[in-house]
Amino acid sequence: MQEFKSFDIKKDEIVPLAQKMKDKGYRLVMIHGYVDKEGNNVVNYQYEVGNCIESYKIVGENVLPSISHIYDLSAAWPEEELFELMGVQFEGLEMRGRLFLPDTMLEGQGHIIVTPLDELRKKTLREGE
């Protein structure tokens, strides 16, 4: 059975940690995020370290450094996804365009997780009329 460990880190630790993991040959498994009950963005970086998944969590940041220059598309895709769905910006990330939401949604600024559902419905109904 695979082991799991979780650590809290600060945003200035993200790039050095990613570089260390890459240099040791550890795989970036996932970058994912959510908004906690207090309204803070929470972003988790998960690496496969032997028989363990190590999760590194950052809380309350809206701007983070990109690790796409270290892990290429394994990092770029989830970073773009977190920008689009939550509004987290990744410094140094070369955006390739929308992944899920149409460019016209909420004047191109929509982030589906933090946009109230009734507002999304109104916008969609206005465009479909």
Sine and cosine of phi, psi and omega as CSV:
sin_phi,cos_phi,sin_psi,cos_psi,sin_omega,cos_omega
0.00,0.00,0.63,-0.78,-0.04,-1.00
-0.98,0.19,0.64,-0.77,0.01,-1.00
-1.00,0.03,0.37,-0.93,0.03,-1.00
-0.70,-0.71,0.74,-0.68,0.07,-1.00
-0.75,-0.66,0.60,-0.80,-0.02,-1.00
-0.81,-0.59,0.66,-0.75,-0.02,-1.00
-0.70,-0.71,0.61,-0.79,0.15,-0.99
-1.00,-0.02,0.71,-0.70,0.04,-1.00
-0.72,-0.70,0.18,-0.98,0.07,-1.00
-0.98,-0.20,0.32,-0.95,-0.09,-1.00
-0.89,0.46,-0.49,0.87,0.01,-1.00
-0.96,0.27,-0.10,1.00,0.05,-1.00
-1.00,-0.07,-0.19,0.98,-0.11,-0.99
-0.88,0.48,-0.81,0.59,-0.07,-1.00
-0.92,0.39,-0.75,0.66,0.03,-1.00
-0.86,0.50,-0.61,0.79,0.04,-1.00
-0.90,0.44,-0.73,0.68,0.00,-1.00
-0.87,0.48,-0.67,0.74,0.01,-1.00
-0.90,0.43,-0.67,0.74,0.04,-1.00
-0.88,0.48,-0.71,0.71,0.00,-1.00
-0.90,0.44,-0.69,0.72,0.00,-1.00
-0.89,0.45,-0.70,0.71,0.00,-1.00
-0.88,0.47,-0.52,0.86,0.01,-1.00
-1.00,0.07,-0.04,1.00,0.04,-1.00
0.99,0.13,0.31,0.95,0.00,-1.00
-0.99,0.10,0.63,-0.78,-0.06,-1.00
-1.00,0.08,0.72,-0.70,0.18,-0.98
-0.97,0.23,0.90,-0.43,-0.06,-1.00
-1.00,0.08,-0.70,0.71,-0.10,-0.99
-0.24,-0.97,0.51,-0.86,0.26,-0.97
-0.85,-0.53,0.83,-0.56,0.03,-1.00
-0.61,-0.79,0.25,-0.97,-0.04,-1.00
-0.49,-0.87,0.20,-0.98,0.06,-1.00
-0.36,-0.93,0.20,-0.98,0.08,-1.00
-0.97,-0.25,0.84,-0.55,-0.05,-1.00
-0.98,0.19,0.03,-1.00,-0.07,-1.00
-0.88,0.47,-0.41,0.91,0.03,-1.00
-1.00,0.04,-0.02,1.00,0.01,-1.00
1.00,0.03,0.18,0.98,0.03,-1.00
-1.00,0.08,0.63,-0.77,0.16,-0.99
-0.94,0.34,0.69,-0.72,0.08,-1.00
-0.82,-0.57,0.83,-0.56,0.00,-1.00
-0.85,-0.52,0.75,-0.66,0.01,-1.00
-0.90,-0.44,0.73,-0.68,0.12,-0.99
-0.94,-0.33,0.84,-0.55,-0.04,-1.00
-0.88,-0.48,0.76,-0.65,-0.03,-1.00
-0.85,-0.53,0.57,-0.82,0.10,-0.99
-1.00,-0.02,0.92,-0.39,-0.02,-1.00
-0.89,-0.46,1.00,-0.10,-0.09,-1.00
0.89,0.46,-0.82,-0.57,0.00,-1.00
-0.99,-0.11,0.45,0.89,-0.07,-1.00
-0.73,-0.68,0.62,-0.79,0.20,-0.98
-0.99,-0.14,0.86,-0.50,0.06,-1.00
-0.97,-0.24,0.83,-0.56,-0.04,-1.00
-0.94,-0.35,0.79,-0.62,-0.02,-1.00
-0.90,-0.44,0.88,-0.48,-0.17,-0.99
-0.94,-0.35,0.70,-0.71,0.09,-1.00
-0.87,-0.49,0.76,-0.65,-0.05,-1.00
-0.88,-0.48,0.69,-0.72,0.18,-0.98
0.99,0.11,0.27,0.96,0.00,-1.00
-0.96,-0.29,0.66,-0.75,0.06,-1.00
-0.97,-0.25,-0.26,0.97,0.02,-1.00
-0.75,-0.66,0.82,-0.58,0.00,-1.00
-0.76,-0.65,0.41,-0.91,0.09,-1.00
-0.97,0.25,0.60,-0.80,0.06,-1.00
-0.97,0.24,0.55,-0.84,0.16,-0.99
-0.92,-0.40,0.31,0.95,-0.01,-1.00
-0.92,0.40,-0.42,0.91,0.05,-1.00
-0.96,0.29,-0.24,0.97,0.03,-1.00
-0.98,-0.18,-0.73,0.68,-0.08,-1.00
-0.94,-0.35,0.23,0.97,0.10,-0.99
0.78,0.62,-0.72,-0.69,-0.08,-1.00
-0.93,0.36,-0.36,0.93,0.06,-1.00
-0.88,0.48,-0.47,0.88,0.05,-1.00
-0.98,-0.18,-0.63,0.78,-0.10,-1.00
-0.87,0.48,-0.71,0.70,-0.04,-1.00
-0.87,0.50,-0.81,0.59,0.00,-1.00
-0.92,0.39,-0.49,0.87,0.06,-1.00
-0.91,0.41,-0.69,0.73,0.05,-1.00
-0.89,0.45,-0.64,0.77,0.01,-1.00
-0.89,0.46,-0.71,0.71,0.01,-1.00
-0.92,0.40,-0.55,0.84,0.09,-1.00
-0.90,0.43,-0.76,0.65,-0.09,-1.00
-0.92,0.39,-0.65,0.76,-0.10,-1.00
-1.00,0.03,-0.46,0.89,-0.07,-1.00
-0.83,-0.55,-0.26,0.97,-0.02,-1.00
1.00,0.05,0.16,0.99,0.06,-1.00
-0.96,0.29,0.81,-0.59,0.01,-1.00
-0.99,-0.12,0.63,-0.78,0.01,-1.00
-0.89,-0.45,0.93,-0.37,-0.01,-1.00
-0.92,0.40,0.78,-0.62,0.01,-1.00
1.00,-0.05,-0.09,1.00,0.01,-1.00
-0.99,0.15,0.79,-0.61,0.08,-1.00
-1.00,0.04,0.97,-0.24,-0.03,-1.00
-0.94,0.35,0.67,-0.74,0.00,-1.00
-0.96,-0.28,0.11,0.99,-0.01,-1.00
0.90,-0.43,0.06,-1.00,-0.02,-1.00
-0.90,0.44,0.61,-0.80,0.07,-1.00
-0.99,-0.12,-0.69,0.73,-0.12,-0.99
-0.85,-0.52,-0.69,0.72,-0.16,-0.99
-1.00,-0.05,0.59,-0.81,0.03,-1.00
-0.92,0.40,0.51,-0.86,-0.01,-1.00
-0.86,0.51,-0.45,0.89,-0.05,-1.00
-0.99,0.13,-0.18,0.98,-0.07,-1.00
-0.90,0.43,0.84,-0.54,0.02,-1.00
0.75,0.66,0.72,0.69,0.02,-1.00
0.84,0.54,0.55,0.84,0.07,-1.00
0.98,0.21,0.09,1.00,-0.05,-1.00
-0.93,-0.37,0.11,0.99,-0.10,-0.99
-0.94,0.34,0.63,-0.77,0.14,-0.99
-0.78,-0.63,0.95,-0.31,-0.25,-0.97
-0.85,0.52,-0.58,0.81,-0.06,-1.00
-0.95,0.32,-0.55,0.83,-0.06,-1.00
-0.98,-0.21,0.07,1.00,0.04,-1.00
-0.99,-0.13,0.82,-0.58,0.00,-1.00
-0.83,0.56,0.65,-0.76,-0.06,-1.00
-0.85,0.52,-0.64,0.77,0.00,-1.00
-0.89,0.45,-0.55,0.84,0.05,-1.00
-0.93,0.36,-0.66,0.76,0.05,-1.00
-0.89,0.47,-0.68,0.73,0.00,-1.00
-0.88,0.47,-0.71,0.70,0.00,-1.00
-0.87,0.49,-0.70,0.71,-0.01,-1.00
-0.89,0.45,-0.70,0.72,-0.01,-1.00
-0.90,0.43,-0.68,0.73,0.00,-1.00
-0.90,0.43,-0.64,0.77,0.01,-1.00
-0.90,0.45,-0.65,0.76,-0.04,-1.00
-0.95,0.31,-0.52,0.85,-0.06,-1.00
-0.99,0.12,-0.15,0.99,-0.04,-1.00
-0.96,0.28,0.00,0.00,0.00,0.00
